[in-house]
Amino acid sequence: MPEFFNVLPPAQALKVLLDRLEPRPVSPAMDVPITEALGRVTAQVTHATEDLPSFPRSTMDGYSLRAADTFGASEGTPAYFTIAGDVPMGKPAGVSVGTGDAALAYTGGMLAVGADAVIMVENTQQVDATTIEVIRPVAHGENVVQPGEDVKRGEVILPAGHYLRPQDLGGLTAMGITAVSVAAKPRVAILSLGDEVVAPEATPAEGQIRDINTYTISALVEQAGGVPLPLGIVRDNYEEQTGAAIRGLDMADVLVISAGSSVSSRDMTAQIIDNLGQPGVLVHGLAIRPGKPTVIGLVNGKPAFGLPGNPVSAMVVFDLVVRPILYHLSGCANPPEHPTVSANLAQDIASTSGREDFVPVRLKEDQGRRVAHPVFGKSNLIYTLIRSDGLVHVPLDRGGLYAGEDVSVRLY
């Protein structure tokens, strides 16, 4: 294994792996109740089982009537209507209207039989207990949601590969659909390597650090719709690390190895991935800071990643290359994007042309402007992320960003 490597931009490195993967779920689909479907990915097309709404509904409180009877109505020459009754909420229309008739209508309720519009109560005046004046005309269908206007029976309401959001679940329950077929969650084996790494509950000796990456990566896997399978800490021994990696690939769909991916002679991650199966290492090194010493591989059809040991680097790289792969394996056509906001940069950010930088920033308001303050710190300092609100991306072809520039902040 060579000591030095040729780096690729993250998007290009991701494409190298995606081009070798099949766009299909990692395992058979399953039906889950709506209450457990948020954030899952649909495994098949879902069709509307009925028209929605199934009856004409009023969008206003007022009176349902025949629109033609209101033609020419104004404050000076109102049209007079006889109140024929009302249609209570949640009840079928038990009243009909003819010429010059109106029936009380409620927001979301049915119209009277024979009515084709609703006049807002604000555009009427009560004459007596059985008569109203209408002081403006309404058009046919005005203030009415027609049957099937939202969705028609048989229409595709959710495609396969759709990331399920709260509004999607609402749309399903409106149809009476209480379970949905989703792709199985990708399982991700997580290995944390290093003689210096100890469990969080342990008291580190001099030269040791507590394990951060197992827990941050596990949380990121869950956030991306996967199932984390932490395999613990493995010492700097090639045979032990290889054995743990083999176990991880046997039980999971993706392998993530944290640490051991620097260019030093102690780097065994790339060698392990390369020897686990074909084709092995596809990319060794990203044109990025933090996260340059990243390994991306494919082992007998399963993605394998070697993330830097520094927690900031590991989290940034996970977001750029591992997260998209988890959604790809779930068959997700349009993965959810991180929200972004615009802000004015408070101070210069230095960079190097030919490398992408991702810099944590803290957002503050200053005289009505949103300002992004860089939080500079080395990539082994997890609190640089904790003290920040998002990341600013310095593109590959820029030598840095200048104070006063408007930048896009990718929120966590």
C-alpha positions in Angstrom: 0.0 0.0 0.0 1.6 3.3 -1.0 2.3 5.9 1.6 0.9 8.8 -0.5 -2.4 9.0 -2.3 -4.2 11.0 -5.0 -7.1 12.9 -3.5 -10.5 13.5 -5.1 -13.2 16.1 -4.3 -16.0 14.6 -2.1 -18.7 14.7 -4.8 -16.4 12.9 -7.3 -15.3 10.3 -4.8 -18.9 9.6 -3.9 -19.7 9.1 -7.6 -16.9 6.6 -7.9 -18.7 4.5 -5.3 -22.3 5.2 -6.5 -21.3 4.0 -10.0 -20.5 0.6 -8.6 -23.7 0.2 -6.5 -27.1 -1.0 -7.5 -29.9 1.4 -6.7 -32.0 -1.0 -4.7 -33.0 -1.6 -1.1 -30.5 -3.6 0.9 -33.1 -6.1 1.9 -36.8 -7.0 1.3 -39.5 -4.4 2.1 -41.6 -4.5 5.2 -45.0 -3.0 6.2 -44.8 -0.7 9.2 -47.6 1.2 10.9 -47.9 4.9 10.1 -46.8 5.7 13.7 -43.4 4.2 12.9 -43.0 5.4 9.3 -41.6 8.9 9.7 -38.2 9.2 8.0 -38.6 5.8 6.3 -38.4 5.3 2.5 -41.3 3.9 0.5 -40.7 0.5 -1.1 -43.5 0.7 -3.7 -45.9 3.1 -5.3 -49.0 4.0 -3.3 -52.2 4.9 -5.1 -55.2 6.9 -3.8 -57.9 4.5 -2.6 -60.7 7.2 -2.9 -61.4 10.7 -4.0 -60.2 13.3 -1.5 -62.4 15.0 -0.5 -65.2 12.6 -1.1 -67.9 15.3 -1.0 -68.1 19.0 -1.8 -66.8 20.9 1.3 -67.1 24.5 2.3 -63.9 26.5 2.9 -65.8 29.2 4.8 -68.4 29.8 7.4 -71.4 31.1 5.5 -74.3 29.9 3.4 -74.4 27.4 0.6 -76.6 28.4 -2.3 -76.8 28.5 -6.1 -74.3 30.9 -7.5 -76.6 32.0 -10.3 -79.0 33.4 -7.8 -76.4 36.0 -6.5 -75.8 37.6 -9.9 -75.9 41.4 -9.6 -76.1 41.4 -5.8 -74.6 44.5 -4.2 -75.0 46.6 -1.1 -77.4 48.8 -2.9 -79.4 46.0 -4.5 -79.0 42.9 -2.3 -80.3 39.5 -3.2 -82.7 38.0 -0.7 -82.5 34.3 0.3 -84.7 32.2 2.5 -82.8 30.1 5.0 -83.8 26.5 4.2 -81.9 24.9 7.2 -78.3 24.0 7.9 -75.9 21.1 7.4 -74.2 20.3 10.7 -70.5 19.4 10.8 -69.9 15.7 10.3 -73.4 15.1 9.0 -74.7 14.3 5.5 -76.7 17.0 3.8 -80.3 16.7 5.0 -81.5 19.9 3.3 -81.9 20.9 -0.3 -81.8 24.4 -1.8 -83.7 25.7 -4.8 -84.0 29.2 -6.4 -83.7 31.8 -3.7 -82.8 29.3 -1.0 -79.7 29.2 1.2 -78.5 26.8 3.9 -76.0 27.4 6.8 -72.6 26.1 5.9 -69.6 25.5 8.2 -65.9 25.4 7.3 -65.1 21.8 6.3 -68.7 20.8 6.2 -70.9 19.6 3.4 -73.0 21.9 1.1 -76.7 21.6 0.9 -78.1 19.4 -1.9 -78.4 21.6 -5.1 -75.9 24.2 -3.9 -72.8 25.0 -5.9 -71.1 27.9 -4.0 -70.7 29.3 -0.5 -71.2 33.0 0.3 -69.0 34.2 3.2 -71.1 35.2 6.3 -69.3 38.6 6.1 -71.0 39.2 2.8 -74.5 38.7 4.2 -76.9 40.5 6.5 -79.5 38.9 8.6 -83.0 40.3 7.9 -85.0 38.0 10.2 -84.9 34.5 11.5 -85.5 33.0 8.0 -84.2 35.6 5.6 -80.7 37.0 4.7 -79.4 39.6 2.3 -76.5 38.7 0.0 -74.5 41.9 -0.8 -72.1 40.5 -3.4 -72.2 37.8 -6.0 -70.3 34.5 -5.9 -69.1 32.4 -8.8 -69.9 28.7 -9.4 -67.6 26.7 -7.1 -66.4 29.7 -5.0 -65.4 28.9 -1.5 -65.9 25.2 -2.2 -63.5 22.3 -2.4 -64.8 19.9 -5.0 -64.7 16.1 -4.7 -61.3 14.8 -5.9 -59.9 18.3 -6.0 -57.0 17.3 -3.6 -56.4 13.8 -5.1 -58.4 11.4 -7.3 -59.0 7.7 -6.8 -56.2 5.7 -8.5 -53.8 8.7 -8.6 -50.2 8.0 -7.5 -49.9 9.8 -4.1 -46.4 8.5 -3.1 -43.8 7.1 -5.5 -41.4 4.3 -4.6 -38.2 5.6 -3.1 -40.0 8.5 -1.3 -38.7 9.8 2.0 -41.7 10.0 4.3 -42.4 13.3 5.9 -45.1 14.3 8.4 -47.4 15.6 5.7 -47.0 12.3 3.8 -48.3 10.4 6.8 -51.2 12.8 7.0 -52.0 12.2 3.4 -52.0 8.4 4.0 -54.3 8.6 7.0 -56.7 10.8 5.1 -57.1 7.8 2.8 -57.6 5.4 5.6 -54.1 3.9 5.0 -52.6 3.0 8.3 -49.6 1.0 7.2 -47.1 1.5 4.5 -44.5 -0.6 2.7 -41.0 0.7 3.4 -37.4 -0.3 2.6 -35.5 -2.0 5.4 -33.1 0.2 7.2 -29.4 -0.3 6.1 -27.4 -1.9 8.9 -24.0 -0.2 9.6 -21.2 -1.9 11.5 -19.0 0.6 13.3 -15.5 -0.1 14.4 -13.4 2.3 16.5 -9.7 1.6 16.3 -6.7 2.6 18.3 -4.6 1.7 21.4 -5.3 5.1 22.8 -9.1 4.8 22.7 -11.0 3.8 25.8 -14.7 3.4 26.6 -16.6 6.6 27.8 -17.1 5.2 31.2 -13.4 4.5 31.7 -11.0 6.9 33.3 -8.3 7.6 30.6 -4.7 7.1 31.5 -2.1 9.5 30.3 -2.0 9.4 26.5 -5.5 7.9 26.2 -8.8 9.4 25.1 -12.5 8.4 25.5 -14.3 7.0 22.5 -16.3 9.7 20.8 -16.7 8.5 17.2 -18.7 5.3 18.0 -21.4 7.4 19.5 -21.5 10.3 17.1 -21.4 8.0 14.1 -24.1 5.8 15.6 -26.3 8.9 16.0 -25.6 10.0 12.5 -26.5 6.6 11.2 -29.8 6.7 13.0 -30.4 10.2 11.7 -29.8 9.0 8.1 -32.3 6.2 8.5 -29.9 3.4 9.3 -29.4 0.9 12.1 -26.0 1.3 13.9 -24.2 -1.8 15.0 -21.3 -0.7 17.2 -18.7 -3.4 17.5 -16.5 -1.7 20.1 -12.9 -0.7 20.3 -10.2 -2.7 18.5 -6.5 -2.3 19.3 -3.9 -1.5 16.7 -3.3 -5.1 15.6 -3.8 -6.0 12.0 -5.2 -9.5 12.6 -7.7 -8.2 15.3 -8.8 -5.4 13.1 -9.3 -7.6 10.1 -11.3 -10.1 12.1 -13.5 -7.4 13.5 -14.0 -6.0 10.0 -15.0 -9.4 8.6 -17.5 -9.8 11.4 -18.9 -6.4 10.7 -19.4 -7.0 7.0 -21.0 -10.4 7.8 -23.7 -8.8 9.9 -24.2 -5.4 8.2 -24.7 -3.8 4.8 -22.1 -1.1 5.3 -18.8 -1.0 7.3 -17.5 2.2 8.9 -14.1 2.1 10.4 -13.1 5.1 12.6 -9.4 6.1 12.8 -6.5 4.4 11.3 -6.9 6.3 8.1 -4.0 8.7 8.2 -1.0 8.5 5.8 1.3 7.3 8.6 3.0 3.9 8.5 0.5 2.8 11.2 -2.4 3.2 8.7 -3.9 -0.3 8.3 -7.5 0.7 7.3 -6.9 0.9 3.6 -5.0 -2.3 3.6 -7.7 -4.1 5.6 -10.5 -2.9 3.2 -8.4 -3.8 0.2 -7.9 -7.3 1.5 -11.5 -8.0 2.5 -12.8 -8.6 -1.0 -13.3 -7.2 -4.5 -12.7 -4.6 -5.7 -11.4 -3.2 -2.4 -10.3 0.4 -2.0 -11.7 2.8 -4.6 -10.7 6.1 -3.2 -7.9 6.9 -0.7 -8.0 10.6 0.2 -10.4 13.5 -0.3 -9.6 17.0 -1.4 -11.1 18.4 1.7 -10.4 19.9 5.1 -11.1 18.4 7.6 -11.2 14.8 6.4 -8.4 14.4 3.9 -7.3 10.9 5.0 -10.6 9.1 4.1 -10.8 5.7 2.6 -13.8 4.6 0.4 -14.1 1.0 -0.7 -16.4 -1.7 -1.9 -16.2 -5.2 -0.6 -18.1 -7.8 -2.5 -21.0 -5.4 -3.1 -20.9 -3.7 0.4 -19.6 -0.2 0.9 -16.7 0.2 3.4 -15.4 3.5 4.7 -12.3 4.5 6.7 -13.1 7.7 8.4 -10.5 9.9 10.1 -10.2 9.5 13.9 -10.6 13.1 14.6 -14.3 13.5 15.5 -14.9 16.7 13.5 -13.4 15.2 10.4 -15.3 12.0 10.9 -18.7 13.8 11.2 -18.0 16.1 8.2 -17.0 13.1 6.0 -19.9 11.0 7.1 -22.3 13.7 6.1 -20.7 14.1 2.6 -20.1 10.5 1.6 -21.6 7.9 4.0 -25.1 9.6 4.5 -25.8 9.6 0.8 -24.9 6.0 0.5 -27.3 5.0 3.2 -30.2 6.7 1.4 -29.0 5.2 -1.9 -29.2 1.7 -0.3 -32.7 2.4 0.9 -33.7 3.3 -2.7 -34.4 6.9 -1.7 -34.7 9.0 -4.9 -34.7 12.4 -3.1 -32.9 12.3 0.2 -33.7 15.1 2.6 -31.3 18.1 2.4 -29.8 20.0 5.3 -31.6 23.3 5.7 -29.4 26.3 4.7 -29.5 30.0 5.6 -27.7 33.0 4.2 -25.4 35.0 6.4 -22.8 37.7 6.2 -19.3 36.4 7.0 -17.7 38.1 10.1 -14.1 37.4 9.3 -11.8 35.9 6.6 -11.6 32.2 6.1 -8.3 31.1 4.6 -8.1 28.1 2.3 -6.1 26.6 -0.5 -7.3 26.4 -4.1 -7.8 22.7 -5.1 -9.3 21.8 -1.7 -12.8 22.1 -0.3 -13.0 23.5 3.3 -15.9 23.1 5.7 -15.7 25.6 8.5 -18.0 25.6 11.6 -19.7 28.9 12.2 -21.8 30.4 14.9 -24.8 32.5 13.8 -25.7 35.8 15.5 -28.0 38.7 14.7 -26.3 42.1 14.3 -28.4 45.1 13.5 -31.0 43.1 11.7 -28.4 41.0 9.8 -27.6 37.4 10.2 -23.8 37.1 10.7 -21.7 33.9 10.6 -18.7 33.9 13.0 -16.2 31.2 12.1 -15.4 28.8 15.0 -11.8 27.9 14.2 -10.3 24.8 15.8 -8.4 21.6 15.1 -10.4 18.6 13.8 -9.9 16.7 17.1 -11.8 19.3 19.1 -15.4 18.1 19.2 -16.6 21.3 20.9 -15.9 23.3 17.8 -19.0 21.6 16.4 -21.0 21.9 19.6 -20.3 25.7 19.8 -21.4 26.2 16.2 -24.7 26.2 14.3 -23.6 24.9 10.9 -20.9 24.7 8.3 -19.7 27.2 5.6 -18.4 25.5 2.4 -15.3 27.0 0.8 -15.4 25.7 -2.9 -12.6 23.9 -4.6 -11.7 26.8 -6.8 -11.5 29.4 -4.1 -8.5 30.4 -2.1 -10.7 31.4 0.8 -13.6 33.6 1.7 -13.5 37.3 2.8 -15.2 39.1 5.6 -18.3 40.8 4.4 -19.2 38.1 1.8 -22.7 36.6 1.8 -22.3 32.9 2.5 -24.7 29.9 2.7 -24.6 28.1 6.0 -25.5 24.4 6.0 -27.2 23.9 9.4 -26.7 20.8 11.4 
